[in-house]
Amino acid sequence: MGIKFSLAAVVGLILAAYIGVTGAGFYHFFGVTMPYLAIILFLGGVAYRVLNWGRSPVPFRIPTTAGQQKSLPWVKHAKYDNPSTKGQTFVRMALEVLLFRSLFRNTKFEAEEGHRLYYQQEKWLWLAALTFHYCFLVILLRHLRFFTLPVPSFVQGLDRLDGFFQVGLPGIYITDGLFVLAVTYLIIRRLVIPQVRYISLPQDYFPLFLLLAIATTGILTRYIYKVDLIKVKTLAMGLISFHPVVPAGIGTIFFIHFFLVCTLFAYFPFSKLMHAGGIFLSPTRNLPNDNRIRRHVNPWNYPVKVHTYAQYEDHFREKMVEAGLPVDKELEEAPSAPAE
């Protein structure tokens, strides 16, 4: 059900852009209104999520540990699985963000006949995820040539490096093919593995289908329909300079691609894709495990009026004695009346 709903939603977005451009002629809406609205939702949503996470109280260190904590000198310390300093934590975060270290070490287990368990590594998942993220990053950086004038030298160099496999004109970008393969693998994996398919929800399928549709329409605009890139850059430069102009004759396939990209930007802060920013604010990753090394005092532990047990007993001693409850201090006998 989740996969059908997600696929139908992406197809609906494509049809909406196609009908809106070819049938209704809403060029200004899809070329100007949608990107501005998407950027507002993206920036506002990201700021809201980050500020909300930043306000979450973390009274003590709760890092995820997967190795020996620092203790006695002759006990080997797992520095990056159980960091005890800020430097070790920084290395751990860098390995996680840049190389997906925890995913690389991920394993799964299955049961054979006879209730025998065996473990195997998930290196294909790690490779697909790493390929997907780095290809996505390269593609985003390559698109800066539409929004800058002059184009930065590193963008030109990245463009030449990515398109060094020259076969005809225009040149073929390696990241385009790898990105499609990686996203396709992630979709197939969710469909083929029963355990993963069981826990998958529409919000797991939708971004994958959306990214695949973006990549497919982007490839079509470059290699099949040959969209006029000069007009595309005119539109992009008009958007960032707040003097939007929609040149005539860009092509319907470009507006479909552009509308899907705007949808991704607007959807990003409110989806699981926000893990890209959330990992830096995760107390299970960005804190050293030094609970036993230094004392942590609650910073918002304001003084409160307390009622000690001694005060409680002084207040209720007579009733406690009448009820037969033990008391630390016996009742004082009332002084006897003086003899007449």
Residue pairs with C-beta under 8 A, 6 or more apart in sequence:
2 200
2 201
2 202
2 204
2 205
3 190
3 191
3 200
3 205
5 202
5 205
6 202
6 205
6 206
6 208
6 209
7 205
7 209
9 202
9 206
9 209
10 206
10 209
10 210
10 213
10 260
13 210
13 213
13 259
13 260
13 263
14 213
14 217
14 256
14 260
16 259
17 30
17 252
17 255
17 256
17 259
17 260
18 252
18 256
20 26
20 29
20 30
20 255
21 27
21 30
21 252
21 255
21 256
22 252
27 246
27 255
28 246
30 255
30 258
30 259
31 235
31 244
31 246
31 250
31 255
31 258
32 239
32 244
32 246
34 258
34 259
34 262
35 239
35 258
35 262
36 239
37 262
37 266
38 262
38 263
38 265
38 266
39 265
41 265
41 266
41 269
42 265
42 266
42 268
42 269
44 269
45 266
45 268
45 269
45 270
46 268
46 269
46 274
46 277
48 269
49 269
49 274
49 277
49 278
50 277
50 281
53 278
53 281
54 281
57 300
58 283
58 287
59 296
59 298
60 291
60 296
61 283
61 287
61 288
61 289
61 290
61 291
61 296
62 283
62 284
62 287
63 82
63 83
63 89
63 283
63 284
63 285
63 287
63 288
63 289
64 284
64 285
65 81
65 82
65 289
66 78
66 81
66 82
67 77
67 78
67 80
67 81
67 82
68 75
68 76
68 77
68 78
68 81
68 82
69 77
69 78
69 82
69 84
69 289
69 292
70 77
70 82
70 84
70 293
71 77
77 84
79 88
79 91
80 88
80 91
80 92
80 95
80 101
81 92
82 289
83 89
83 91
83 92
83 288
83 289
84 288
84 289
84 290
84 293
85 288
85 290
86 288
88 288
89 286
89 287
89 288
92 101
92 285
93 279
93 280
93 285
93 286
95 101
96 102
96 279
96 285
97 279
97 280
99 130
100 126
100 129
100 130
100 133
103 122
103 125
103 126
103 129
104 123
104 126
106 121
106 122
106 125
106 126
107 119
107 120
107 121
107 122
108 119
108 120
108 122
109 117
109 118
109 119
109 120
110 117
110 118
110 120
111 117
112 118
124 185
125 189
128 182
128 185
128 186
128 189
129 182
129 186
131 178
131 179
131 181
131 182
132 179
132 182
132 183
132 186
135 175
135 176
135 178
135 179
135 182
136 179
136 211
138 158
138 162
138 175
139 173
139 175
139 176
139 179
139 218
141 154
141 155
141 158
142 155
142 158
142 159
142 162
142 173
142 175
144 151
144 152
144 155
145 151
145 155
145 156
145 159
145 233
146 229
146 232
146 233
146 236
146 237
147 236
147 237
147 240
148 155
149 237
162 173
162 174
162 175
163 170
163 171
163 172
163 173
163 174
164 174
165 171
165 172
165 174
166 172
170 222
170 223
172 223
173 222
176 215
176 218
176 219
176 222
179 215
180 212
180 215
180 216
180 219
183 208
183 211
183 212
183 215
184 212
186 208
187 205
187 208
187 209
187 212
189 196
190 196
190 197
190 200
190 204
190 205
190 208
191 197
203 271
203 272
204 272
206 267
206 271
207 264
207 267
207 271
207 272
207 273
210 260
210 263
210 264
210 267
211 264
213 260
214 257
214 260
214 261
214 264
217 253
217 256
217 257
217 260
218 257
220 253
220 257
221 227
221 251
221 253
221 254
221 257
225 251
225 253
227 250
227 251
227 253
227 254
228 247
228 249
228 250
228 251
231 247
231 249
231 250
232 250
232 254
234 245
234 247
235 244
235 245
235 246
235 247
235 250
238 244
238 245
267 273
268 274
279 285
280 286
310 328
313 320
313 327
313 328
313 329
314 329
317 327
317 329
317 331
318 331
320 326
320 327
321 327
321 330
321 331
